[in-house]
Amino acid sequence: MPESVPVHCPACRRSHRYTAPSYPCGCGAPVSPPLDLDGVPGTVDHRSWREEWITLRCGCCGLRGEWPRPELGCPCGTVLRIPVAGPEASVPAGRPGGPAFRPVPIRTARDAVTAAVLYLRRLGHEDIRRADQRPPSGIGLAGRGVLAQVDPSARPATSRDVECLWLTAMTESSACLYFSLTGYAEEARARADALGIPLFLLDPTGAPQPVNGPADALHGDGA
């Protein structure tokens, strides 16, 4: 069972109960961050990529992965960072139910990034990190031999967005994928088909849906 701890907001003094979320490991087992029961939550005043993620090791298969750091939003507007037990932890997990992809619902841009990371891991890319080069729009992810762009904006991705991703991937000799919450303009799909770039639509459940031929092929191979 995920751990639960009492949390007090230092800004408004409200009391909350925080339960650690569970995320699916590539082996199918649930992974939850171990909470530091004696730790004091800190406030999130600014965000950086390094502070957004923690390294956890699955207790079933031993696989290490990067997962979102636990946070709690207070109604007063303060965001609290929940302390975890150590910078890297071995997390007990239940028995895996097979290596199935289990998406997380998308409510925020951060959820969209998490969904893309989980899908890339399903495809065999375990070393996913924030890309060194920031894309013109959205968030860039990178791993060994792969580059992905996650676009949580309210507008459909354009052909320029697709071309910029392709050019960056070419300079790094990497394959590339595009994940969008809103979809793609017709010229973007046509350009992606011509360049062989898989396009995925992130639906509210967090499951990436292939929207062109290269994505269909990749999705089938990784299933």
N, C-alpha and C positions, 0 to 999 in steps of 0.2 A: 504493500500500500504506500502511496506517496506520503511524504512527511508533511506535517502541518505545524505551524508555529504562530504564537501571538505576535502581532506587530503593532507598535504605537507610532503614530505620525508625530514627528517633532514640531511640525508647524501648527497643527490644530488640536493635537492631543487626542485625536480619535483613536479608538482601539479597533483592530481588525484581526481576522484569522486568515493566514496565508497558507495555501496548500500547494506544494510543488507540482508543476505540470509534468506529464509524462510524454516522452517523444519516442517514436519508433526507431530502433536500431535497424541496420541493414539486415540483420538476421531475423527480424520480426519481433524481438523482445522489447518490452517497454523500458525506457531509461528515464529516471528522474534524478535531478540534482540533489545531493545530500545537503540538507540545510544545517547551518551552524546554530545550534539551539542557544548558545551563549553569546552569539554575535549581536551587534547593534546595527540595524538598517541605516544606510546612508541615503542622502537625497541625490537625485540625478539633476545636476545643474547644467551640465553640457554633455554631449555624447561624442564618443570616439569608437572606432571599430574595435580596437583592442579590448575595451571595457565592456563591449556588448556581448561577448562570447566567452564561454568557459569550456575547458576540455574535460570530457567525461569518458570513462571506460566502461563498456557494457560488462556486467557481471556474468553474462551467459557465454559470449563469444570472445570477450577480451578486446573487441575493436574500440579504438579511441575515435572520438568524434567531437566536433565543435558544435555547441548548442547554445541557445540564447540564455543569457544570465537572468536569474529570477528577478522580477520586478513586480511592484504593486502600485497601482494608481489610486491615490486617496481622493475622495470627492472634493477636497479643498483645492485640488490641482497639483499637489505635490506628488512626485514620482519617487518611490522608495526602492532602493536596490537591496535585495534580501541577501544577507551573507551566506555563503556556502562553506562547507567543510573542506578547505584546502583548495589550491589552484587547479589541481587535477585529482579526480576521485575515481575509485572503483565502485560502481553502482550496482547493488544487488538488483536482479531483474527476474521476472517470472520466466517460465519456460516459453521459448519462442514458438509461435504458431506457424512457422515456415517463413522463408525470406520474402514476404509480401510487402509491397509499398503501402504505407499507411499515411495518407496526407493529413495535414493540420489545417483547420478552417482558416480562411484569410479574412481578417478584419482590418489589418493595418499594413503599411508598406513593409514593416519588419516581418510580418507573417508571410508576405509574398516572397521575401528573400529566403526565409526558412523553408518554404515549400519547394523553391527552386533547388536549394542545397540538398534537401532530402531526395529529390528526383535525380539529381546528378550523382548522388551516392548510390542510388538504385542502379544507375548505369555503370557503376564501378569506379567512380572518381571519389576517392576517400579523402583527398588532400585539398578540399575546396577552401579557399580563403578569399578575402577581399582583393580584387584586382589592383595591381600597382597603378595602372593608368585609368583614370576616371572617364567613363563614357560621356558624350555630350548630354545624354539624358539617362535617368534611371541609375541603377547600381550595377557595377561590374563584379563578376565572380571569376576566379581563375583556379585551375588545378593543373596537374601535369598533363600537358597535351590538349587542354580544353579551356575555352573562354566562353563565358555566358553573360548575357545582359538581362537584368530584371527591370522591367518598366512598369511601375505602379501608377503612372499618371492617368488622368482621365481622358486623354486623347489617344486615338489609334496610332500605332507606330508608323513612321513614314519610311519611304525608300532610303532617305538619307540616314536614318537611324540604322537600318539594316546594312547599308554600305559601310558606315563607320565601324560597325562591329566586325564586318568581314575584313576590312583593311587592317584593323588592329590585330586580328587573329592571324592574318597573313604575315605580318612583321614578326610575330612570335611563333610562327610555324605550328599553330594550334587549330584544332577544330573549333567550331563555335555554334552556340544555340541562343535563341532569343525567347524570353518569357514575357508576356504582356498580360496585364489585367483587363485591358479594354479591347484589344484586338489589333488588327492591321489594316491599313489602307490597301486598296487593290494594287496600287503600284508597288507597295512594299512586298506584298505576296509574290507578285510577278518577279521582282528583283531577287527575292530570296530563292525562288525556284531556279532562276538562272544561275545563281551563285552556289546552290546546293546547301543553303542554310536552313536547318530545322526551326520552324516557328511553332511555339506552344502558347495556348491561351490558358491562363490560370483561372479556374472557376472558383466560386466562393467556398467550395469544399477543400480547396488546396490541391486538387488533382490536375496536373498539366494535361491539356487536351491538344493533340497534334492537329494543326490546321493546314499543313501542306505535305507534299509527297516525302521530302527528306525527313520530316518529323514522324510521319507514319512509319517509315522504314526503321528509324532509330527507336521508336517506341516499341515496335514489334520485336526488334533484336534484344531490347533490354527487359522485356516482360518476363 
